[in-house]
Amino acid sequence: MAQENQSPNNSPLPNGCKTPKSPSCRIPKPDHCPGAPKKPKRANRSLYKRRLRFEMVVLVSGEEIDSFFRSAENANDGCNKTMKRRRTM
C-alpha cells in the first residue's frame, strides 16, 4: 500500500537506490558568475617590423663617412666637365 501513495517520478529504483535530496548533498550556488571567454589578442605586426628595422643599423665611423663623400665629390667633378657630342652628317 505504500507504493500506491507514491507518484511514478518519486518511486525508488528496483535495486533500492535513489538520488539524495538533502541540503548537504546539493551543489552550492556560485557567489558570482565567471566572465565570458575572450579571444586572445593578436600580436601587432607593425611594431615587430619596426623593431627589426632598428636592429639592422650598422655603426660607421665619421672618417668612413667623410671618405665616402670625398670620393663621391671627386667622381662628380669628372661628370660635369664632359661635353655633349655633336652630330655630324
Backbone bond lengths (Angstrom), bond angles and torsions (degrees), N, CA, C in turn:
res aa  C-N    CA-C-N  psi(-1)  N-CA   C-N-CA  omega(-1)  CA-C   N-CA-C  phi
1 M - - - 1.429 - - 1.524 112.14 -
2 A 1.296 117.02 -23.52 1.452 119.94 -179.98 1.520 110.06 -67.64
3 Q 1.321 115.94 -31.23 1.456 119.16 -179.19 1.526 111.29 -73.12
4 E 1.306 119.11 -24.71 1.457 122.26 -179.91 1.528 111.09 -67.92
5 N 1.340 118.46 -33.39 1.458 122.13 -177.91 1.533 112.54 -77.49
6 Q 1.330 118.10 -20.89 1.468 121.18 -177.67 1.524 110.21 -84.07
7 S 1.334 116.30 143.21 1.458 120.35 175.93 1.524 108.51 -80.52
8 P 1.320 119.74 161.56 1.471 121.52 -177.52 1.528 112.76 -65.03
9 N 1.335 120.03 -25.98 1.464 122.31 -179.65 1.524 112.16 -74.16
10 N 1.318 118.48 -30.26 1.461 122.29 -176.58 1.525 112.93 -95.70
11 S 1.295 119.11 0.34 1.464 120.58 -175.97 1.516 110.41 -72.22
12 P 1.332 117.51 138.01 1.463 120.53 178.37 1.523 110.95 -67.66
13 L 1.311 116.31 157.46 1.461 121.25 178.17 1.524 109.41 -69.81
14 P 1.322 117.11 162.49 1.471 119.81 -176.67 1.534 113.25 -59.78
15 N 1.348 118.74 -29.57 1.466 119.00 -178.40 1.530 112.15 -87.34
16 G 1.330 118.70 3.12 1.456 122.17 175.55 1.519 114.22 92.81
17 C 1.318 120.15 6.19 1.471 122.82 -179.83 1.520 109.82 -90.24
18 K 1.337 116.42 148.16 1.455 120.97 174.74 1.525 108.78 -151.08
19 T 1.302 116.77 161.39 1.462 123.09 -178.50 1.523 109.24 -74.98
20 P 1.353 117.77 129.47 1.471 118.76 177.85 1.527 110.07 -71.07
21 K 1.331 116.36 137.63 1.460 120.91 -176.47 1.519 112.34 -125.28
22 S 1.303 118.62 10.43 1.466 120.15 179.73 1.526 109.59 -72.86
23 P 1.339 118.91 153.63 1.473 122.13 -179.38 1.532 113.21 -59.42
24 S 1.314 118.74 -29.47 1.468 120.79 -179.84 1.528 111.81 -70.82
25 C 1.321 117.97 -21.49 1.469 121.67 -178.96 1.529 113.06 -93.27
26 R 1.301 117.86 -6.67 1.464 120.59 -176.94 1.528 111.41 -80.69
27 I 1.315 115.28 154.10 1.470 121.84 176.50 1.523 107.40 -76.40
28 P 1.348 118.08 129.37 1.467 119.19 -178.25 1.532 111.21 -68.29
29 K 1.344 115.39 150.42 1.461 120.47 177.88 1.526 108.73 -75.21
30 P 1.326 118.23 141.66 1.475 120.31 -179.97 1.528 111.19 -70.31
31 D 1.337 115.69 147.86 1.464 120.78 178.42 1.527 110.87 -71.18
32 H 1.328 116.37 -39.94 1.465 121.14 178.66 1.529 108.53 -148.06
33 C 1.297 115.62 155.84 1.467 120.71 -179.40 1.526 109.76 -85.40
34 P 1.326 117.67 142.26 1.470 119.48 176.49 1.525 110.42 -70.93
35 G 1.320 116.21 157.57 1.456 121.32 179.29 1.518 111.67 -68.93
36 A 1.312 115.35 161.80 1.460 120.91 178.97 1.523 109.86 -71.24
37 P 1.325 118.45 147.18 1.474 119.85 177.62 1.521 110.67 -66.62
38 K 1.325 116.42 145.29 1.464 121.87 -178.89 1.515 109.81 -123.09
39 K 1.325 115.31 152.23 1.461 120.22 175.98 1.520 108.98 -70.80
40 P 1.329 118.09 144.80 1.475 119.02 175.92 1.520 110.42 -68.18
41 K 1.335 116.11 145.77 1.461 120.64 -179.63 1.518 109.76 -72.66
42 R 1.340 115.40 141.25 1.463 120.82 178.07 1.514 109.30 -81.18
43 A 1.313 115.47 146.59 1.461 120.41 175.92 1.522 108.74 -70.69
44 N 1.309 116.86 138.48 1.459 121.87 -179.15 1.530 108.82 -77.83
45 R 1.324 117.36 111.64 1.467 122.32 -176.04 1.524 112.48 -67.72
46 S 1.331 118.01 -33.53 1.461 119.52 -176.15 1.526 110.73 -65.87
47 L 1.316 117.69 -36.19 1.465 120.02 177.10 1.525 110.30 -65.52
48 Y 1.328 116.23 -37.94 1.457 120.74 179.89 1.530 110.18 -64.51
49 K 1.338 117.18 -42.68 1.463 121.00 -179.93 1.524 110.92 -66.20
50 R 1.347 116.71 -40.98 1.466 119.52 178.48 1.517 111.02 -62.15
51 R 1.302 116.86 -40.69 1.455 121.25 -179.44 1.529 110.17 -63.35
52 L 1.330 117.36 -40.67 1.462 120.47 178.53 1.521 111.14 -65.11
53 R 1.324 117.12 -39.09 1.450 121.31 -178.22 1.531 110.20 -61.40
54 F 1.316 117.74 -40.44 1.453 120.85 -178.45 1.526 112.13 -74.90
55 E 1.321 117.93 -25.17 1.457 120.47 179.42 1.524 111.87 -74.63
56 M 1.338 118.45 -17.09 1.456 121.67 -176.64 1.527 112.95 -91.40
57 V 1.305 118.52 7.34 1.462 122.02 -179.69 1.524 109.03 -69.90
58 V 1.339 116.03 133.16 1.463 121.89 -179.60 1.522 108.00 -106.93
59 L 1.314 116.24 131.49 1.461 120.29 179.31 1.525 109.53 -82.88
60 V 1.334 115.96 130.38 1.461 122.22 -178.94 1.522 107.38 -128.68
61 S 1.315 116.36 139.95 1.466 119.77 179.99 1.530 110.46 -74.20
62 G 1.321 115.97 159.21 1.462 121.49 179.62 1.515 112.18 -63.67
63 E 1.322 117.13 -33.31 1.472 120.77 179.68 1.522 110.95 -64.15
64 E 1.322 116.70 -39.68 1.470 119.71 179.16 1.526 110.72 -64.84
65 I 1.316 116.59 -40.45 1.469 120.30 179.66 1.529 110.09 -64.35
66 D 1.341 116.72 -44.94 1.466 120.50 179.47 1.524 111.31 -61.14
67 S 1.332 117.36 -43.27 1.467 120.01 -179.40 1.532 111.00 -66.04
68 F 1.329 116.33 -34.39 1.466 119.84 178.52 1.528 110.45 -63.68
69 F 1.345 117.06 -46.76 1.456 119.95 -178.63 1.526 111.65 -70.54
70 R 1.316 117.51 -32.59 1.471 119.40 176.16 1.523 110.41 -63.61
71 S 1.336 116.87 -43.58 1.469 119.86 179.70 1.531 110.57 -67.28
72 A 1.335 117.71 -34.57 1.467 120.85 178.24 1.524 110.39 -67.76
73 E 1.334 117.94 -38.43 1.465 121.37 178.10 1.522 110.40 -65.64
74 N 1.317 117.05 -41.53 1.467 120.86 179.08 1.525 111.01 -63.93
75 A 1.309 117.74 -37.54 1.464 121.07 179.45 1.526 110.43 -68.58
76 N 1.327 117.55 -37.38 1.472 121.35 -179.84 1.522 111.77 -71.19
77 D 1.330 118.64 -29.55 1.463 121.03 179.74 1.524 110.65 -60.46
78 G 1.303 117.75 -39.24 1.458 121.37 179.61 1.515 112.13 -70.58
79 C 1.326 118.58 -31.24 1.466 121.98 -178.41 1.520 111.13 -71.38
80 N 1.304 118.02 -35.56 1.464 121.19 -176.78 1.522 111.91 -71.92
81 K 1.315 118.83 -24.31 1.459 122.13 -175.35 1.526 113.11 -86.60
82 T 1.309 117.43 -11.43 1.462 118.70 -178.62 1.519 109.73 -71.34
83 M 1.292 115.38 143.92 1.461 121.10 -178.84 1.519 109.17 -105.18
84 K 1.310 115.03 154.87 1.451 119.92 177.12 1.514 109.11 -72.82
85 R 1.285 115.11 146.45 1.450 120.89 178.40 1.516 109.98 -82.71
86 R 1.278 116.69 137.91 1.458 120.14 178.50 1.519 109.15 -92.35
87 R 1.289 114.24 142.04 1.463 118.76 177.29 1.522 108.75 -87.63
88 T 1.262 114.84 132.37 1.467 119.24 175.41 1.511 108.62 -120.99
89 M 1.304 114.88 143.78 1.459 117.95 -179.81 1.475 111.94 -109.94
